[in-house]
Amino acid sequence: MKNVRTFFTALAGVMLLAPAAFAQAGEGAAGGSSKGLVAIAAAFGMGIAAFGCGLGQGKIGSAALEGIARNPGAAKAMFTPMILALVFVETLVLFTLLIVFVKV
């Protein structure tokens, strides 16, 4: 677990410090377009949102099925809150997709 944490910490550091290494100076910075960078940022944002949505939906489904397995009589009472939670998680990804379409 410590290796995974170290890897993601190093990855976050590289992602935060790498743009400074590729920064342009002089004429290129004044007349350049940042449309390509916005597209890359939008793609990363959409990927992160989809990854988080997948984790969230998996956790919601797992918890609901475990609860139904422990108490089958409560299946009808658990179904509506589960669907509502899944809708809320999916809505976050749809909002991210909307922002991607608006910005790019």
N, C-alpha and C positions, 0 to 999 in steps of 0.2 A: 504494500500500500504506500509505503514511503517513497518507493521508486516512481510510482505513478504520480504522486503529488509533486515530486521534484521535477519530473518531466513536464507536467502542465505549468508549473511555475516558470521553468526555463522557456517554454513555448510562449507564455504570456509576455515575458520579458523581451524576447526576440520580436514578437509582433508589435510591442510598444516602441521599441528602439529602432527597428528596421526602417520606418519611413524617413527618419532623419538622415540615414545613410544615403538614401536615394533622392534627397531634396536637391532641386536645381538652383543654381545661382546665376545671376546675370540676366541675359536676354531670354533664356528659356523660361524662367519663372514669371516674367512679366507678360509674355504673350501666349503662354501655354493654356490649354484647356484642361479642366479637371473632370470632364465628363467620364473618361475612362476610369478614373479613381472612384468616382461615385458609383459606377457600375460594379466595380470590384467590392466596394464596401457594402453595396446592396446585396450582392451574392453571398458575402460572408454573413451578413445579418439574417438573410433568409435561411441559410444553412444552420445557423445557431438556433433560430426560432423553430425550425423543423426538428432539430435534434432534441431540443427541450420539450417540444410537444410530444414527440415519441416517447420520451422518458415519462412524462406526466401521464399520458394516456395508458401506458403500460402499468404504471403504479396504481392508477384509478381502477383499471380492469382487474388487476391482481387482488386489490383490497376488496372489491365488490364480490368477486368470485369466492374469495376466502370466507367472507362474511356469509354468503349464501350457503356455502358448504357446511359451515358451522351451525347455521340456523336456517334450514330450507323454508320454514314458515314465514320468514321475513323477506323472501325474495321480491314480493310485490312492493313492499315498503322501501326496499333498497334500489329498485330499478329507476325510479324517477330522479332521485338525487344523483345517481351514477350518470345518467344521460345528461343531466344538467351540468355536472362537473366536466364531462367530456366536451360539451358544447362550449363552455367557457374556455377550456384549453385550446380548442380548435379555433376559436375566435381570435385569439392572440396571433396565431399563425396567419390567419386571413388578413388581419390588420397589417402585419408585416409585409405580406404580399401586396396589399394595396399601396403601402408606402414605397415598395420597390417599383411598382408600375408608375407611380406619380413622379418619383425622383429620376428614374432612368428613362 
